[in-house]
Amino acid sequence: MTPRIAWHRVLVTVVVVFLALAVVFYALSVFLAPADGRNTAGLFVGWAMFAMIGAIGVGIVDFFVRPLGGRSGDADVMAAAEEARTGSTRTQQAR
């Protein structure tokens, strides 16, 4: 596994964690608001927004880090298999 794929997987995991935190914090704001008032709800909504912004930021970074071509590097494997089979990496017929 290349370092680029490893970074992509780590960043996707971080995005999922941030999104889960955003949902949990928002749910806590809804459930705790009647008991402790608007200050508590506002606090947890603020943390939920922070987690959502974090997920968006890490997602943008991941967009530039993720491997190019195919599904996480499968294009290189498919090109090597095509070259071994036919002696060429061209996959379309000449017109």
C-alpha positions in Angstrom: 0.0 0.0 0.0 1.4 3.4 -1.0 1.7 6.2 1.5 -0.8 8.2 -0.5 -3.5 5.5 -0.1 -2.7 5.2 3.6 -3.1 9.0 4.0 -6.4 8.9 2.1 -7.7 6.2 4.4 -6.6 8.1 7.5 -8.3 11.3 6.3 -11.5 9.5 5.4 -11.6 8.0 8.9 -11.1 11.5 10.4 -13.9 12.9 8.3 -16.3 10.1 9.4 -15.3 10.7 13.1 -15.9 14.4 12.7 -19.3 13.8 11.1 -20.3 11.3 13.9 -19.2 13.9 16.5 -21.3 16.6 14.8 -24.4 14.3 15.0 -23.8 13.4 18.6 -23.2 17.0 19.7 -26.4 18.2 17.8 -28.4 15.4 19.4 -27.1 16.4 22.8 -28.0 20.0 22.2 -31.6 18.9 21.5 -31.9 16.6 24.4 -30.2 18.8 27.0 -31.8 22.1 26.0 -35.0 21.6 28.0 -33.1 20.6 31.1 -30.4 23.2 31.2 -31.6 26.0 28.9 -30.4 27.8 25.9 -26.8 28.2 27.1 -26.2 24.4 27.1 -27.9 24.0 23.7 -25.9 26.8 22.2 -22.7 25.3 23.5 -23.3 21.9 22.0 -24.6 23.4 18.7 -21.3 25.3 18.6 -19.3 22.2 19.0 -21.4 20.4 16.3 -20.7 23.3 13.9 -17.0 23.1 14.8 -17.0 19.3 14.1 -18.8 19.9 10.7 -16.3 22.5 9.7 -13.5 20.2 10.7 -15.0 17.4 8.5 -15.3 19.8 5.5 -11.7 21.0 6.0 -10.3 17.5 6.2 -12.5 16.4 3.2 -11.0 19.2 1.2 -7.5 18.2 2.1 -8.4 14.6 1.3 -9.5 15.7 -2.2 -6.0 16.7 -3.0 -4.3 13.8 -1.2 -6.3 10.9 -2.6 -4.8 8.7 -5.3 -5.5 9.7 -8.9 -6.8 7.3 -11.5 -9.1 4.4 -10.8 -10.2 3.2 -7.4 -7.2 3.9 -5.0 -4.5 2.9 -7.5 -6.3 0.1 -9.3 -5.6 1.8 -12.6 -1.9 1.0 -12.3 -2.7 -2.7 -11.6 -5.2 -2.9 -14.5 -2.7 -1.2 -16.9 0.0 -3.7 -15.9 -2.4 -6.6 -16.4 -3.4 -5.3 -19.8 0.2 -4.9 -20.8 1.1 -8.4 -19.7 -1.8 -9.8 -21.6 -1.5 -7.8 -24.9 1.9 -6.1 -24.8 0.2 -2.7 -24.8 -1.6 -0.5 -22.3 -4.1 0.8 -24.9 -7.5 -0.4 -23.9 -9.6 1.0 -26.9 -9.5 -0.1 -30.5 -8.1 2.3 -33.1 -10.8 3.9 -35.2 
